[in-house]
Amino acid sequence: MGKKKLSFEQALNRLNEIIEKLEKNELSLDEMLAAYSEGVEHLAFCREQLAVAEVRFEQLSEKKGVS
């Protein structure tokens, strides 16, 4: 993912760009592997961010008595 910290939205957008590139099937094998590897990193980051958000929503709901 590089040294720059991306926001959830930026990582998701980059993941979508990578998916589009891979679906076009115009990359060399090395380029595909590099893109796939980057995509896996972005996917893991997005999943982690969603899990954190889910916990926060649950905590806020419990705090406010919302089910």
QUIUR-V499324 format. One record per backbone hydrogen bond with DSSP energy under -0.5 kcal/mol. NH is the residue of the N-H (numbers start at 1). CO is the residue of the C=O. E is the energy in kcal/mol with one decimal. If there is no record, write none. Layout:
BEGIN
nh=NH co=CO e=E
nh=NH co=CO e=E
END
This chain:
BEGIN
nh=6 co=4 e=-0.5
nh=11 co=7 e=-2.6
nh=12 co=8 e=-2.7
nh=13 co=9 e=-2.4
nh=14 co=10 e=-2.5
nh=15 co=11 e=-2.5
nh=16 co=12 e=-2.2
nh=17 co=13 e=-2.1
nh=18 co=14 e=-2.4
nh=19 co=15 e=-2.4
nh=20 co=16 e=-2.3
nh=21 co=17 e=-2.2
nh=22 co=18 e=-2.6
nh=23 co=19 e=-2.6
nh=24 co=20 e=-1.4
nh=25 co=21 e=-0.7
nh=25 co=22 e=-0.9
nh=26 co=21 e=-0.7
nh=32 co=28 e=-2.7
nh=33 co=29 e=-2.5
nh=34 co=30 e=-2.2
nh=35 co=31 e=-2.6
nh=36 co=32 e=-2.9
nh=37 co=33 e=-2.4
nh=38 co=34 e=-2.3
nh=39 co=35 e=-2.7
nh=40 co=36 e=-2.4
nh=41 co=37 e=-1.7
nh=42 co=38 e=-2.3
nh=43 co=39 e=-2.7
nh=44 co=40 e=-2.4
nh=45 co=41 e=-2.2
nh=46 co=42 e=-2.7
nh=47 co=43 e=-2.7
nh=48 co=44 e=-2.2
nh=49 co=45 e=-2.4
nh=50 co=46 e=-2.4
nh=51 co=47 e=-2.2
nh=52 co=48 e=-2.2
nh=53 co=49 e=-2.3
nh=54 co=50 e=-2.5
nh=55 co=51 e=-2.0
nh=56 co=52 e=-2.2
nh=57 co=53 e=-2.6
nh=58 co=54 e=-2.4
nh=59 co=55 e=-2.6
nh=60 co=56 e=-2.6
nh=61 co=57 e=-2.6
nh=62 co=58 e=-2.5
nh=63 co=59 e=-2.3
nh=64 co=60 e=-1.9
nh=65 co=61 e=-0.6
nh=65 co=62 e=-0.7
nh=66 co=61 e=-3.1
END
